[in-house]
Amino acid sequence: MFDQSHDAPLPALPGVGYKPQHYADIIKDPDPVGWLEIHAENYMGDGGRPIAQLRHLAERFPISVHGVGLSIGSEGDLDPDHLARLKHIDDWLNPASFSEHLAWSTHDSHFLNDLLPLPYTEATLAKVASHISQVQDTLGRQMLLENPSSYLAFAESTYSEPDFLREIVKRTGCGLLLDVNNVFVSATNLKTSPQAYIDAFPVDAVGEIHLGGHDEDEDETGAPLLIDSHGKAIVDPVWALLDYTLARTGPKPLLIEWDNDVPEWGTLADEAKRAARALSGIPA
Amino acid sequence: MNVSQEAFQAGILDPERPAPTGLCNPDGAQATKRFDVYRNNVAVSLSDALEAAFPVIRKLVGDQFFRAMAGVYLRKHPPKSPLMMFYGEAMPQFLRRFGPALSLPYLPDIAKLELAMRRAYHAADAQTLDPQALGALAPDALLASRLRLAPAVQVVKSDFPIHAIYLANTVPESPKPVMQPECVLITRAGFDPQVHLIDAAAAKCISALIDGAPLAETLTDETLELGATLALLLGQSAVTDIY
């Protein structure tokens, strides 16, 4: 199905989402993070500073390529041009990992730049599984699929999210990227238990964990509505859910995501240090 | 009720439409505000992408105007590719017809310049030609040959002072623009694209070189200062080969 001849996998250490404004700080940090994640789409130009910086960073850090634009949850076909661009990055960078989302963003050749939700049914399961197999066959590697943040539910869904993901793993051999903040956001928004979600999750397939900050709002009934904004520090209940998760998964590569209102490097490095303590079994 | 991605997308792009039936709150009621989260995410992320692409346009029209204009643009021209670094390709045409901006007739050409700067930033890296290679050729051989320019090199021509307007909004204490036609050459010697004011004759010559014309065929304008034009290109690492 796919070979395993790629570089060493991501280490079970904290990593951070790379932001160009942190380039100099990351290079000279005496206590560097274990690895970096980049968003694939930001490195799909032909050259210039972004590619040069990435080449330089890749000499020092394991790199995880995280796609945000492939639209694996599309009703329609994957965009062959975009898949070819991913293949190009995968070929020259040979990253430690490639991951994408259980979501869609492109329909009828319009790209909406957000991770949009899909119902969990037999039909969507077959579609998503065939897209993932196409990606893995094209890249010649296993990919990780990330659980989304949900703000609403589909009346037509017949699978729970963990069952849907377990079935995708069974059909495709892909791994999973477990975003603990997304679990917390979805469970709060849909009034379910985040611990029960983790209990039901196919943890054997987890290859990486994500952690990030969220915003708080309310829906029209006054019920809490959390928004996955990646623009704040990680809140304590999410750190506690991380401890709960790590007790099931064991140590995994653990990413701190901070994409909006990006802070100074020191703030991000402190979050990574807290993640390191959680990984070594000290409650975060 | 099954929700198609067609219906979901139509709801995202049209704030007047109700959320598609079949999307629910946790209590099973029809989702409204929860659907607005996606609407808002899409609108904010696309507006942010346009702000990043057109900082000079934004300065010229102000934050509030730009945000409102971006809201109209993103619904009329949603991205056609996931490469947000190039989003906004239709901005020059859009601005030519966007009523509230017609009093600033130079905006479309400034948008063209900002798009060209982005393309230059992400353009392929190129090996620079040693200027000696030109000097070594006999004049006839030089005129018969073509210059290959770096992928970042572009020319933007305008009936408005686009170079002066660009500088006035990016470099502190630049002179006030004077209403006159201007042409701009964009080069990228390192990683940061540079703008250079050039005259119409040089713009014509460099555009022809970009299109692959032999040097002799780019000399159509008798006011062209060929030596200065070649010196500018060579000095900015804009020439990659002679053939």
Interface residues (C-beta under 8 A of the other chain):
Chain A: E41 N42 M44 G45 D46 G47 G48 R49 P50 I51 A52 V68 G69 L70 S71 S74 E75 G76 D79 D81 H82 W104 S105 T106 H107 D108 S109 H110 F111 L112 N113 D114 L116 P117 L118 P119 Y151 L152 A153 F154 A155 E156 N189 L190 K191 T192 D217 D219 E220 T221 A223 L225 I227
Chain B: M1 N2 V3 S4 Q5 E6 F8 Q9 I12 G22 L23 C24 N25 P26 D27 G28 A29 A31 T32 K33 R34 F35 V37 Y38 N41 V42 S45 L46 A49 P78 P79 K80 S81 P82 L83 M84 M85 Y121 H122 A123 A124 D125 P151 A152 R188 F191 D192
